[in-house]
Amino acid sequence: MAKRDYYEVLEVKRDADPDEIKKAYRKLAVKYHPDKNPGDKTAEEKFKELGEAYEAVSDPQKRAAYDQYGHNAFDPRARAGRGGGGGGFHDPFDIFRDVFGGGGNIFDEFFGGGGQRNDPTQAQRGNDLRFDLEISFEEAALGCEKEISVTKPDRCDACSGHGSEPGSKTRTCGTCNGRGQVITSRGIFSIAQTCPHCQGAGKVIEKPCRSCQGSGRKDKTSKITLRIPAGVDSGSRLRSSGNGESGLRGGPSGDLYVVLHLKAHEIFQRDGDDLLCEVPVSFIQAALGAEIQVPTLTDKATIKIPAGTQPNTMFRLRGKGVKNLQGYGHGDLHVRINVEVPAQLTHAQKAKLQEFAESCDENVNPISKSFFEKAKNLFR
């Protein structure tokens, strides 16, 4: 499903100032927060969508890039290959914490609920990643294989992804005494914030892995081979299962989503599964009729041009278009005739044409005759 416009997601105008954007996000985040909508997958997806939209337009540089290039400009928390313009999918609670200035559990106060803590020993699935890949027109139409390089957090070899030194145990966080939050007093107000030491888990690993500092992951560059099916188009998205970020503490990896972008072709234009090609013919061929050869994606084909063919006449070659991605055959190739008028003539050629013109009467060009008969009243 295509992404919605970020301003539409936040329900603000494109020229909204930062305060308006933040206010809109606060209102909608409260409405769709998972603590307020337990088990509601639709609300959960909207909350994630809100976080992604706010992250993009709350930062001036990211907002400028988005206003100019739309969703192709970036993807939040980019971690894919540099050359491919990749990006990761962020945690919407990061934005929620920033905006509300707390630990993401503002609903503890409003709704009496307690947010779940992340056990530092519990395995977690890795984030999905996005990678933008440019391919040629022919590669998209005929299918191909591509090898891409993606730099992403991968499992730490030293600790096998668990984040701790061999034999290490977990202990109660000494900063928050296992509560996961620290209380800060500001005058008559007391503000609960996520514990900066255990990140809200209430526990810490006694001896974090020295190689990965306890995260269980290290950035590595991987080469991935993609099989691109025939018939894809710009915006098509391919999923490479398990090639996203490695999971935390031995958890499963996320997926890699590859978004395709097609280069323009010198001859063909595409409309779904159909192709359009404009072929020049001389006015002699158009007047007298001829057989011409036209290019297709894989070879060439012959078209018979009837005598008197007019400019912009269309011919259709069935089955010479692009293969349908769902397997419903091929599209057609539409050939538009462009009658070429001679630009450089010798004196002898001009004389011959003049002689030809003098021998013609109005019936030679019936379209012109019909037009000027209709336009007679305009010339009076």
C-alpha positions as CSV (number, residue, x, y, z in Angstrom):
1,M,0.0,0.0,0.0
2,A,1.3,3.4,-1.0
3,K,2.3,5.8,1.8
4,R,0.0,8.7,2.6
5,D,1.2,12.3,2.4
6,Y,2.8,13.1,5.8
7,Y,0.9,16.4,6.1
8,E,-2.3,14.5,5.5
9,V,-1.4,12.0,8.2
10,L,-0.8,14.9,10.7
11,E,-3.9,16.7,9.5
12,V,-2.0,20.0,8.9
13,K,-1.4,22.2,5.9
14,R,1.9,22.0,4.0
15,D,2.8,25.6,5.3
16,A,2.1,24.8,8.9
17,D,4.6,26.1,11.4
18,P,6.5,23.8,13.8
19,D,4.2,24.6,16.7
20,E,1.1,23.7,14.7
21,I,2.7,20.4,13.6
22,K,3.8,19.5,17.2
23,K,0.3,20.4,18.5
24,A,-1.4,18.2,15.8
25,Y,0.9,15.3,16.6
26,R,0.3,15.5,20.3
27,K,-3.5,15.4,19.8
28,L,-3.4,12.5,17.4
29,A,-0.8,10.5,19.3
30,V,-3.0,10.6,22.4
31,K,-5.9,9.4,20.3
32,Y,-4.1,6.4,18.7
33,H,-1.7,5.5,21.5
34,P,-1.7,1.7,22.0
35,D,-2.3,2.1,25.7
36,K,-5.6,3.7,25.0
37,N,-6.5,1.3,22.2
38,P,-5.4,-2.2,23.5
39,G,-5.5,-4.8,20.8
40,D,-6.6,-2.3,18.1
41,K,-4.3,-3.0,15.1
42,T,-5.7,-0.1,13.1
43,A,-4.9,2.3,15.9
44,E,-1.4,0.8,16.3
45,E,-0.6,1.3,12.6
46,K,-1.9,4.9,12.7
47,F,0.3,5.5,15.7
48,K,3.3,4.2,13.8
49,E,2.4,6.3,10.7
50,L,2.1,9.4,12.9
51,G,5.5,8.8,14.4
52,E,7.1,8.4,10.9
53,A,5.3,11.5,9.6
54,Y,6.3,13.7,12.6
55,E,9.9,12.6,12.4
56,A,10.1,13.7,8.8
57,V,8.5,17.1,9.0
58,S,9.6,18.2,12.5
59,D,13.2,18.4,11.4
60,P,13.8,21.4,9.1
61,Q,16.3,19.6,6.8
62,K,14.2,16.5,6.5
63,R,11.1,18.6,5.9
64,A,12.9,20.5,3.1
65,A,13.9,17.2,1.4
66,Y,10.4,15.8,1.8
67,D,8.8,18.9,0.4
68,Q,11.0,18.7,-2.7
69,Y,11.2,14.9,-3.4
70,G,8.3,13.4,-1.4
71,H,8.8,9.9,0.0
72,N,11.7,9.2,-2.3
73,A,13.8,11.8,-0.4
74,F,14.5,9.6,2.6
75,D,13.2,7.0,5.0
76,P,13.5,7.6,8.8
77,R,16.6,6.2,10.6
78,A,18.3,5.2,7.4
79,R,20.6,2.2,7.7
80,A,20.7,0.7,4.2
81,G,23.5,1.1,1.7
82,R,24.7,4.7,1.2
83,G,24.6,4.6,-2.6
84,G,21.1,3.1,-2.6
85,G,19.4,5.8,-0.5
86,G,18.2,3.3,2.0
87,G,16.5,3.9,5.3
88,G,15.1,2.0,8.3
89,F,11.7,2.0,9.9
90,H,11.7,3.9,13.2
91,D,10.2,3.3,16.6
92,P,7.3,5.8,16.9
93,F,7.7,5.8,20.7
94,D,11.0,7.6,20.3
95,I,9.1,10.6,18.8
96,F,6.4,10.2,21.4
97,R,8.9,10.5,24.2
98,D,10.5,13.5,22.6
99,V,7.2,15.4,22.2
100,F,5.7,14.6,25.6
101,G,9.0,14.8,27.5
102,G,8.5,11.6,29.4
103,G,9.1,7.9,29.1
104,G,6.3,7.1,26.7
105,N,4.0,6.2,29.6
106,I,1.9,9.4,29.8
107,F,-1.2,7.1,29.9
108,D,-0.2,5.8,33.3
109,E,-1.5,9.1,34.6
110,F,-4.4,9.6,32.3
111,F,-5.7,6.0,32.1
112,G,-4.2,4.3,35.1
113,G,-2.3,1.8,33.0
114,G,1.4,0.8,33.3
115,G,3.6,0.5,30.2
116,Q,5.3,-2.8,29.6
117,R,9.1,-2.8,30.2
118,N,11.6,-4.4,27.9
119,D,13.4,-7.2,29.5
120,P,17.1,-6.7,28.6
121,T,17.4,-10.5,28.3
122,Q,14.4,-11.0,26.0
123,A,14.9,-11.5,22.3
124,Q,13.4,-8.9,20.0
125,R,12.8,-8.9,16.3
126,G,15.1,-6.6,14.2
127,N,13.7,-3.5,12.3
128,D,12.8,-3.7,8.7
129,L,14.9,-1.7,6.2
130,R,14.3,0.1,3.0
131,F,16.6,0.2,0.0
132,D,16.0,2.3,-3.2
133,L,17.3,0.6,-6.3
134,E,17.4,2.1,-9.8
135,I,17.2,-0.3,-12.7
136,S,16.9,0.1,-16.5
137,F,13.7,0.1,-18.5
138,E,14.6,-3.3,-20.1
139,E,15.5,-4.9,-16.7
140,A,12.1,-4.0,-15.3
141,A,10.2,-5.2,-18.4
142,L,12.2,-8.5,-18.9
143,G,13.3,-9.3,-15.4
144,C,16.8,-9.7,-14.1
145,E,19.0,-10.4,-11.1
146,K,20.8,-7.7,-9.1
147,E,23.4,-7.8,-6.4
148,I,23.2,-5.0,-3.8
149,S,25.3,-4.1,-0.8
150,V,23.6,-3.1,2.4
151,T,25.2,-1.9,5.5
152,K,23.1,-2.8,8.5
153,P,23.3,-3.9,12.2
154,D,24.1,-7.6,12.1
155,R,24.6,-10.2,14.8
156,C,27.7,-9.7,16.9
157,D,30.0,-12.7,16.5
158,A,31.7,-12.3,19.9
159,C,28.5,-12.8,21.9
160,S,26.3,-14.6,19.3
161,G,23.9,-11.7,19.5
162,H,23.0,-12.0,23.2
163,G,24.8,-8.8,24.2
164,S,26.6,-10.1,27.2
165,E,29.9,-11.7,28.1
166,P,29.9,-15.5,28.6
167,G,28.5,-16.3,32.1
168,S,27.2,-12.8,32.7
169,K,23.9,-12.3,34.5
170,T,21.3,-9.5,34.8
171,R,20.9,-7.4,37.9
172,T,18.4,-4.7,39.1
173,C,19.2,-1.3,37.8
174,G,20.8,0.8,40.6
175,T,19.7,4.1,39.1
176,C,15.9,3.5,39.2
177,N,15.9,0.5,41.6
178,G,14.1,-1.6,39.1
179,R,11.2,0.8,38.5
180,G,12.4,1.7,35.0
181,Q,11.7,5.3,35.7
182,V,13.4,8.2,37.5
183,I,11.4,10.9,39.2
184,T,12.4,14.6,38.7
185,S,10.9,17.3,40.9
186,R,10.4,20.7,39.3
187,G,8.7,23.0,41.8
188,I,5.3,21.6,42.6
189,F,5.5,19.1,39.7
190,S,7.1,15.6,39.6
191,I,8.0,14.3,36.2
192,A,8.6,10.6,35.6
193,Q,11.1,9.9,32.8
194,T,12.6,6.7,31.4
195,C,15.6,5.6,33.3
196,P,18.6,6.6,31.1
197,H,20.7,3.8,32.5
198,C,18.5,0.8,31.8
199,Q,16.3,2.4,29.1
200,G,13.2,1.6,31.1
201,A,13.8,-2.1,31.5
202,G,14.5,-2.0,35.3
203,K,17.4,-4.5,34.7
204,V,20.9,-4.2,33.3
205,I,23.3,-6.8,32.0
206,E,26.1,-7.3,34.5
207,K,28.9,-7.6,32.0
208,P,27.9,-6.3,28.5
209,C,29.8,-7.7,25.5
210,R,32.9,-5.6,24.9
211,S,32.7,-6.0,21.2
212,C,29.2,-4.6,20.7
213,Q,28.7,-2.8,24.1
214,G,25.8,-5.0,25.0
215,S,23.6,-4.3,21.9
216,G,24.2,-7.8,20.5
217,R,24.8,-6.2,17.0
218,K,27.5,-4.6,14.9
219,D,27.3,-2.8,11.6
220,K,28.3,-5.1,8.7
221,T,28.0,-4.9,4.9
222,S,26.2,-7.7,3.3
223,K,25.8,-8.6,-0.4
224,I,22.3,-9.6,-1.3
225,T,21.2,-11.1,-4.6
226,L,17.7,-10.0,-5.7
227,R,15.6,-11.7,-8.4
228,I,13.5,-9.0,-10.0
229,P,10.5,-10.4,-11.9
230,A,9.5,-9.3,-15.4
231,G,6.8,-6.6,-15.4
232,V,7.8,-4.5,-12.3
233,D,7.3,-0.8,-12.5
234,S,8.6,2.3,-10.7
235,G,7.4,2.1,-7.1
236,S,7.2,-1.7,-7.1
237,R,8.4,-3.0,-3.7
238,L,10.2,-6.4,-3.2
239,R,10.7,-8.0,0.1
240,S,13.8,-9.9,1.0
241,S,12.9,-11.9,4.1
242,G,15.4,-11.9,7.0
243,N,17.7,-9.4,5.4
244,G,16.8,-6.4,7.6
245,E,18.4,-5.5,10.9
246,S,19.5,-8.4,13.0
247,G,17.3,-9.0,16.0
248,L,18.3,-8.0,19.6
249,R,19.7,-10.6,21.9
250,G,19.3,-13.4,19.4
251,G,15.9,-12.4,18.1
252,P,14.8,-12.9,14.4
253,S,16.0,-10.4,11.8
254,G,13.7,-8.0,10.1
255,D,13.0,-7.8,6.4
256,L,14.6,-5.7,3.6
257,Y,12.1,-3.9,1.4
258,V,13.6,-2.9,-2.0
259,V,11.8,0.0,-3.8
260,L,12.4,0.0,-7.5
261,H,12.9,3.1,-9.7
262,L,13.1,2.9,-13.5
263,K,15.3,4.9,-15.8
264,A,13.7,6.6,-18.7
265,H,14.0,4.9,-22.1
266,E,15.2,6.6,-25.3
267,I,12.4,5.1,-27.5
268,F,9.7,3.5,-25.4
269,Q,7.2,5.0,-22.9
270,R,5.2,2.8,-20.6
271,D,1.5,2.8,-19.7
272,G,0.9,-0.1,-17.4
273,D,1.7,-3.2,-19.4
274,D,1.4,-1.3,-22.8
275,L,4.3,0.4,-24.6
276,L,4.2,3.5,-26.8
277,C,6.7,4.1,-29.6
278,E,6.8,7.0,-32.0
279,V,8.3,6.1,-35.4
280,P,9.2,8.7,-38.1
281,V,8.3,8.0,-41.8
282,S,8.9,10.1,-44.8
283,F,6.0,11.9,-46.4
284,I,6.6,9.8,-49.5
285,Q,6.1,6.6,-47.5
286,A,3.0,8.0,-45.9
287,A,1.6,9.1,-49.2
288,L,2.4,6.0,-51.3
289,G,2.3,3.4,-48.5
290,A,5.2,1.2,-47.3
291,E,6.4,-1.5,-45.0
292,I,8.5,-0.3,-42.2
293,Q,10.4,-2.0,-39.4
294,V,9.8,-0.9,-35.8
295,P,11.7,-1.9,-32.6
296,T,10.2,-4.0,-29.8
297,L,11.7,-4.9,-26.4
298,T,13.3,-8.0,-27.7
299,D,13.6,-7.8,-31.5
300,K,11.8,-5.9,-34.3
301,A,8.5,-6.2,-36.1
302,T,7.2,-5.1,-39.5
303,I,4.2,-2.7,-40.0
304,K,2.4,-2.1,-43.3
305,I,1.7,1.6,-43.7
306,P,-1.3,2.1,-46.1
307,A,-1.2,4.8,-48.7
308,G,-2.4,8.2,-47.4
309,T,-1.5,7.5,-43.8
310,Q,-1.9,10.7,-41.7
311,P,0.4,12.0,-38.9
312,N,-0.3,10.5,-35.5
313,T,-2.0,7.5,-36.9
314,M,-1.7,4.6,-34.3
315,F,-0.9,1.0,-35.0
316,R,-1.1,-1.8,-32.4
317,L,1.1,-4.8,-32.2
318,R,-0.6,-7.3,-29.9
319,G,1.5,-9.0,-27.2
320,K,4.6,-6.9,-27.8
321,G,4.3,-4.9,-24.6
322,V,5.4,-5.7,-21.0
323,K,4.7,-9.0,-19.3
324,N,1.9,-8.7,-16.7
325,L,3.3,-9.1,-13.2
326,Q,0.3,-11.3,-12.1
327,G,0.8,-13.6,-15.1
328,Y,-2.0,-12.3,-17.4
329,G,0.0,-12.3,-20.6
330,H,1.6,-9.3,-22.2
331,G,0.5,-5.8,-23.0
332,D,0.5,-4.3,-26.5
333,L,2.9,-2.1,-28.4
334,H,1.3,1.1,-29.8
335,V,3.2,2.7,-32.6
336,R,2.4,6.4,-33.5
337,I,3.4,7.5,-37.0
338,N,5.3,10.8,-37.2
339,V,5.3,12.0,-40.8
340,E,8.6,13.8,-41.4
341,V,8.7,16.8,-43.6
342,P,12.0,17.3,-45.6
343,A,14.1,20.0,-44.0
344,Q,16.9,20.3,-46.7
345,L,16.1,20.2,-50.4
346,T,18.2,20.8,-53.4
347,H,17.1,23.1,-56.2
348,A,16.1,20.2,-58.4
349,Q,14.1,18.6,-55.6
350,K,12.3,21.9,-54.9
351,A,11.5,22.2,-58.6
352,K,10.1,18.7,-58.7
353,L,7.9,19.4,-55.6
354,Q,6.7,22.6,-57.1
355,E,5.8,20.8,-60.3
356,F,3.9,18.2,-58.2
357,A,2.1,20.9,-56.3
358,E,0.9,22.6,-59.5
359,S,-0.5,19.3,-60.7
360,C,-2.6,18.8,-57.6
361,D,-6.1,20.0,-57.1
362,E,-8.1,20.4,-53.9
363,N,-9.1,16.8,-53.8
364,V,-5.6,15.6,-53.2
365,N,-5.8,16.9,-49.6
366,P,-9.4,16.1,-48.5
367,I,-8.8,17.0,-44.9
368,S,-7.6,20.5,-45.8
369,K,-10.6,20.9,-48.2
370,S,-13.1,20.0,-45.4
371,F,-11.5,22.3,-42.9
372,F,-11.5,25.4,-45.1
373,E,-15.1,24.8,-46.2
374,K,-16.1,24.8,-42.5
375,A,-14.0,27.9,-41.9
376,K,-15.4,30.0,-44.8
377,N,-17.6,32.0,-42.5
378,L,-14.7,33.0,-40.4
379,F,-12.9,34.7,-43.3
380,R,-15.8,37.0,-44.3
